[in-house]
Amino acid sequence: MAAWAGAAWAGAAWGGAPVLHAATVSGPARPWRLATAWQRLDAAGRPAAWQAAVLGLDEQADEVRLDLLHAHDLPDRAHGLQAGADGSVLVVANRPGRWLARLDGQGGHRLHRLEAAGERRTLNGHVLSAPDGRLWTSETDPRDGRGWIGVRDAQTLELRASWPLDDGRADGPGIDPHQMVCDAQGDLLVAVGGIPRWPDGRRRDAEPLSPGLWRLDGRDGRVLGRWSLADRWLSLRHLAWSTGEAGAPRLGIALQAEHARAEDRQAAPLLALFDGAQLRAVDAQAPRKAAGYAGDIAAAPGGGFVLSGQKAGMALWWDPSRTVAADGATAAPALRPVAELTEACALARLEPADATVGPGVLIGAARGLGLWRLQGPSRLLPWPVAVLPDNHLVRLADT
């Protein structure tokens, strides 16, 4: 959770990288709607209700506004959100979750909420819309810790099928599945954290991890492949698509180091890449105070990624155009800070309708919402109410 503190933008050039500069802004024709989760603070500044909120982001020539359109109370803390094609938003309980809600995204009316108390498994904080209209949820059976993918009805949210993360290999089933994305073939890619947990979600200390990236057939859940990193103490958590060489899709995976020694965590990578056949950690130096912990990931300009170094209070940019030196030798560039924001965590790609304003990333942090871009001004917009913001945010579909 966030704490109130100062914020600063990184505005210097790094070896030829563009400088953040003022520019005329011509924003989208209509305000964007963003959904996030937070804990509201009362008049005395004490944590109060857990809420899902829909915000309006309106960027015009000389003004940027961030307004609270509506907020809806939740049973307890939320984690992931998924935008629906109809402008609605799905909100998932934090691990180990027992509820899944859908809001209409306009007036904040709750269309449906599933109380999963009668189900065997708990939710792991993320949901994804399948190409055929169903929903996928990452889940855990608390009796044995095994991971599952739930297949749910998009309207009622009820469980219709269950796919085990188990391909019969000697190194065992998948445990602790987290975020999911769909690939171009309609198959499901799952970031498996691999952390053994007690039923209440706490880590079981001193037990080895089994993290990896799993691919499942999007039609029937058959395991089509699984990949792991050489360092098995790197937990795979969050995923984002970007575009690599020749327009090929590039999947970025945010890593969270689980090493016992602080020195090992500080030296750990924050980013891994998957090209469809190979999973590899990126040798890009991160600030030691990041402690090997990337809270979220979003596609960034130039085919790269921005990661939230939550413990370092930074948003960090990996730019693939700088991975080859002028002499053709492979380089190992640092992850470059683009913002210094207390408790920087939630990220979302920023793509203005006006091509003269470059793409960038939205950054949710303790004091407000950051807008970072390579062209045009970067800004920090205060939250419209007093809150402790949570881990994720999404842009809602226009309706």
C-alpha positions in Angstrom: 0.0 0.0 0.0 1.1 3.6 -0.6 2.3 6.2 1.8 2.2 9.9 1.4 5.5 11.5 0.3 7.1 13.7 -2.3 7.5 13.0 -6.0 10.0 14.0 -8.7 10.2 13.5 -12.4 13.5 12.4 -14.1 13.9 15.1 -16.7 17.5 14.7 -17.9 18.7 13.1 -21.1 20.5 9.8 -20.9 23.0 9.6 -23.8 20.8 11.0 -26.4 17.4 9.8 -25.1 14.7 12.5 -25.5 14.3 15.1 -22.8 10.9 15.5 -21.2 9.8 18.9 -22.3 6.8 21.1 -22.5 4.6 20.9 -25.6 1.2 21.8 -26.8 -1.2 19.1 -25.8 -4.2 18.2 -27.8 -5.8 15.4 -25.9 -8.4 12.8 -26.8 -11.8 13.9 -28.2 -13.5 12.7 -25.0 -12.2 12.1 -21.5 -10.7 8.7 -20.9 -12.1 6.5 -18.2 -9.7 4.6 -15.9 -10.5 2.0 -13.3 -8.4 1.3 -10.2 -8.8 0.1 -6.7 -7.9 1.9 -3.4 -8.6 2.2 0.2 -10.5 5.4 1.0 -9.3 7.5 3.9 -11.8 9.1 6.3 -11.8 12.8 7.4 -9.1 12.0 10.0 -6.9 10.3 7.4 -7.6 6.8 8.7 -8.0 3.9 6.3 -11.7 3.3 5.7 -13.6 1.5 2.9 -12.0 -0.6 0.2 -13.3 0.6 -3.2 -13.2 0.2 -6.9 -13.1 3.6 -8.6 -13.7 5.0 -12.1 -11.8 8.1 -12.9 -12.1 10.6 -15.8 -8.8 11.8 -17.4 -9.4 14.8 -19.6 -6.3 16.3 -21.3 -6.8 19.5 -23.3 -4.5 22.2 -24.7 -3.8 24.0 -21.4 -5.3 21.8 -18.7 -5.3 18.2 -17.5 -8.1 17.0 -15.1 -8.4 13.9 -13.1 -11.9 13.5 -11.7 -13.6 10.8 -9.6 -16.6 9.7 -11.6 -17.8 7.2 -9.1 -16.6 4.7 -6.5 -18.1 1.4 -5.3 -17.5 -0.2 -1.9 -16.0 -3.7 -1.9 -16.0 -6.5 0.6 -12.3 -6.2 1.2 -9.1 -5.5 -0.7 -9.0 -5.9 -4.5 -6.1 -6.6 -6.8 -6.5 -7.0 -10.6 -8.9 -5.3 -12.9 -10.0 -6.2 -16.5 -11.7 -3.8 -18.9 -14.7 -5.2 -20.7 -15.5 -4.5 -24.4 -18.9 -2.9 -23.3 -17.2 -0.4 -21.0 -17.6 -2.4 -17.8 -14.8 -3.5 -15.5 -14.2 -6.7 -13.7 -12.6 -6.4 -10.2 -10.9 -9.4 -8.5 -10.3 -9.9 -4.7 -6.8 -9.9 -3.5 -5.2 -13.3 -3.0 -6.6 -15.5 -1.5 -9.8 -14.1 -2.9 -13.4 -15.1 -2.4 -15.2 -12.7 -4.7 -15.3 -11.4 -8.2 -17.3 -8.3 -9.2 -18.4 -6.5 -12.4 -19.3 -2.8 -12.5 -20.9 -1.1 -15.4 -18.2 1.5 -15.6 -20.6 4.4 -16.2 -22.7 5.0 -13.0 -20.8 2.5 -10.9 -23.8 0.1 -10.6 -22.8 -3.4 -9.7 -24.0 -5.7 -12.4 -23.0 -8.8 -10.6 -20.8 -10.1 -7.8 -19.9 -13.7 -7.3 -19.3 -14.8 -3.7 -17.0 -17.7 -4.2 -17.2 -18.9 -0.6 -18.8 -22.1 -1.7 -16.0 -22.9 -4.2 -13.1 -25.1 -3.2 -10.5 -22.8 -4.7 -9.5 -19.2 -4.0 -8.8 -16.5 -6.5 -5.3 -15.3 -7.1 -6.1 -11.7 -8.0 -6.4 -11.7 -11.8 -9.1 -12.3 -14.5 -8.8 -12.3 -18.3 -11.5 -12.2 -21.1 -11.1 -15.1 -23.4 -11.5 -14.7 -27.2 -14.7 -16.8 -27.1 -16.3 -14.5 -24.5 -15.7 -16.6 -21.5 -13.5 -15.5 -18.5 -10.3 -17.0 -17.2 -9.4 -16.7 -13.5 -6.1 -17.8 -11.8 -6.9 -19.9 -8.8 -5.3 -22.0 -6.0 -6.7 -25.1 -4.2 -5.8 -24.3 -0.6 -5.8 -27.9 0.4 -2.7 -28.8 -1.6 -1.5 -25.5 -3.1 -2.0 -26.6 -6.7 -2.8 -24.0 -9.3 -5.8 -24.0 -11.6 -7.4 -21.8 -14.3 -11.1 -21.3 -13.8 -13.3 -20.9 -16.9 -16.3 -18.7 -16.0 -19.5 -17.4 -17.6 -19.0 -13.8 -18.6 -22.5 -12.8 -17.4 -23.0 -14.7 -14.2 -19.3 -15.2 -13.3 -20.1 -18.7 -12.4 -17.5 -21.5 -12.8 -18.1 -23.6 -15.9 -14.8 -25.6 -16.2 -11.5 -26.0 -14.5 -8.1 -26.5 -16.0 -5.3 -27.9 -13.8 -1.8 -26.5 -14.2 -0.3 -30.0 -14.4 1.4 -31.7 -17.3 2.6 -34.7 -15.4 6.2 -33.6 -15.4 8.5 -34.8 -12.6 9.1 -31.2 -11.4 5.4 -31.1 -10.4 2.3 -29.0 -11.1 2.2 -25.2 -11.3 1.5 -23.4 -8.0 0.7 -19.8 -7.4 -0.5 -18.7 -10.9 -1.0 -15.0 -11.2 -1.6 -12.8 -14.2 -2.6 -14.1 -17.6 -2.5 -12.8 -21.2 -3.8 -14.2 -24.5 -1.5 -14.7 -27.5 -2.3 -14.3 -31.2 -3.4 -17.9 -31.5 -5.9 -17.5 -28.7 -3.9 -19.6 -26.3 -3.4 -18.6 -22.7 0.0 -17.6 -21.2 0.2 -17.7 -17.4 2.8 -16.2 -15.1 3.2 -18.8 -12.4 4.8 -17.3 -9.3 5.8 -20.7 -7.9 5.6 -19.6 -4.3 4.4 -22.2 -1.8 1.7 -20.6 0.4 -0.4 -21.3 3.4 -4.2 -21.2 2.8 -4.3 -17.6 4.0 -1.9 -16.6 1.3 1.3 -16.2 3.4 4.5 -17.7 1.9 5.7 -20.9 3.4 9.3 -20.0 4.3 12.3 -22.2 3.5 10.5 -24.1 0.7 11.9 -24.0 -2.8 10.1 -22.1 -5.6 8.8 -23.5 -8.9 8.1 -20.4 -11.0 7.7 -20.4 -14.7 5.6 -19.3 -17.8 3.0 -21.8 -18.9 1.1 -21.9 -22.2 -2.4 -23.5 -22.3 -4.6 -24.3 -25.2 -7.3 -21.6 -25.1 -10.0 -24.1 -26.1 -9.6 -26.9 -23.6 -6.7 -26.0 -21.2 -4.2 -28.6 -22.4 -0.7 -27.6 -21.4 1.2 -26.8 -24.5 4.5 -25.7 -23.0 6.2 -24.4 -19.9 9.4 -22.4 -19.5 11.5 -21.5 -16.5 14.5 -19.2 -15.7 17.8 -20.5 -14.6 17.4 -18.7 -11.3 14.5 -20.4 -9.6 14.2 -17.7 -6.9 12.8 -15.2 -9.5 9.0 -15.3 -9.2 7.0 -14.4 -12.4 4.1 -12.1 -11.6 2.8 -9.6 -14.1 2.7 -9.6 -17.9 2.5 -7.0 -20.8 2.7 -7.2 -24.6 4.9 -4.9 -26.6 6.2 -5.0 -30.2 9.6 -6.3 -31.0 11.7 -6.4 -34.1 9.8 -6.4 -37.5 6.5 -6.0 -35.6 6.8 -9.3 -33.8 5.0 -9.4 -30.4 7.3 -9.3 -27.4 6.1 -10.4 -24.0 7.5 -8.7 -20.9 7.4 -10.4 -17.5 7.9 -8.4 -14.3 10.0 -10.4 -11.8 10.0 -10.4 -8.0 13.2 -11.8 -6.3 12.6 -14.2 -3.4 16.2 -14.8 -2.5 16.9 -15.2 1.2 19.9 -12.8 1.1 19.4 -9.1 0.6 22.5 -8.9 -1.6 21.0 -11.5 -4.0 17.7 -9.6 -4.2 19.5 -6.3 -4.9 21.4 -7.9 -7.8 18.5 -9.7 -9.3 16.9 -8.7 -12.7 13.5 -7.1 -12.8 12.5 -8.1 -16.3 12.3 -11.3 -18.4 11.3 -11.6 -22.1 9.5 -14.3 -24.0 9.6 -14.5 -27.8 7.3 -17.5 -28.2 10.0 -20.1 -27.8 12.5 -18.9 -25.2 12.2 -17.2 -21.8 15.2 -15.2 -20.7 16.0 -12.7 -18.0 17.2 -9.3 -19.2 20.7 -8.3 -18.1 19.7 -4.7 -17.4 21.2 -3.1 -14.3 18.5 -1.8 -11.9 19.0 0.4 -8.9 20.0 -1.7 -5.9 17.3 -0.2 -3.8 14.7 -1.7 -6.1 15.6 -4.9 -4.3 14.7 -7.1 -7.3 11.0 -6.2 -7.0 8.9 -5.1 -10.0 5.4 -4.3 -8.9 3.8 -3.9 -12.4 4.7 -3.7 -16.1 3.4 -1.8 -19.1 4.4 -1.5 -22.8 6.5 1.6 -23.4 7.6 3.6 -26.5 10.0 2.0 -28.8 8.9 -1.6 -28.1 10.2 -1.5 -24.6 8.6 -1.7 -21.1 8.2 0.4 -18.0 8.4 -1.4 -14.7 7.4 0.0 -11.4 10.3 -0.3 -8.9 7.8 0.0 -6.0 10.4 -0.4 -3.2 12.7 2.1 -4.9 10.0 4.7 -5.5 10.8 4.7 -9.3 9.3 3.9 -12.6 12.1 2.3 -14.8 12.3 2.1 -18.6 13.9 -0.7 -20.6 14.5 0.6 -24.1 15.5 -2.2 -26.5 16.9 0.3 -29.0 19.8 0.7 -26.6 20.7 -2.9 -26.2 23.3 -2.9 -29.1 26.3 -0.6 -28.9 27.6 1.5 -31.8 30.3 -1.1 -32.6 27.7 -3.9 -32.9 28.6 -5.4 -29.5 25.9 -6.4 -27.2 25.3 -3.8 -24.5 23.7 -4.1 -21.1 22.0 -0.8 -20.5 20.6 0.1 -17.1 16.9 0.4 -16.5 16.6 4.1 -16.7 14.3 6.0 -14.2 11.6 8.1 -15.8 9.9 9.1 -12.6 10.6 9.1 -8.9 7.3 8.6 -7.1 6.6 7.2 -3.7 5.0 3.7 -3.9 5.0 3.8 -7.7 3.1 0.6 -8.7 0.1 0.6 -11.0 1.0 1.0 -14.7 -1.0 1.4 -17.9 0.0 2.3 -21.5 -0.8 5.8 -22.5 -1.7 6.3 -26.2 -3.1 9.7 -27.0 -5.4 10.1 -30.0 -3.2 13.0 -31.3 -0.1 11.6 -33.0 1.8 14.8 -32.2 1.7 13.8 -28.5 3.9 10.8 -28.0 2.9 7.6 -26.3 3.9 7.0 -22.7 2.8 5.3 -19.5 0.3 6.1 -16.7 1.8 5.6 -13.2 -0.3 5.2 -10.1 1.6 6.3 -7.0 0.9 7.4 -3.4 0.1 11.1 -4.2 -1.5 10.8 -7.6 -1.5 9.6 -11.1 1.7 10.3 -13.2 1.7 10.8 -16.9 5.0 10.1 -18.5 5.7 10.4 -22.2 8.7 11.0 -24.4 7.0 13.9 -26.3 4.9 16.4 -24.5 4.8 17.3 -20.8 4.9 14.7 -18.0 2.6 15.5 -15.1 1.5 14.3 -11.7 -2.2 14.7 -11.1 -3.3 14.5 -7.4 -5.9 11.9 -6.6 -9.3 13.6 -6.4 -9.9 12.2 -2.9 -7.7 11.0 0.0 -6.8 7.4 -0.7 -4.2 4.7 -0.3 -4.0 3.4 -4.0 -3.5 -0.2 -4.8 -1.6 -2.3 -7.4 -3.3 -1.9 -10.8 -5.2 0.3 -13.1 -6.8 -0.2 -16.5 -8.3 2.1 -19.2 -11.9 1.3 -19.9 -13.4 0.9 -23.3 -15.3 3.8 -24.9 -19.0 3.3 -25.2 
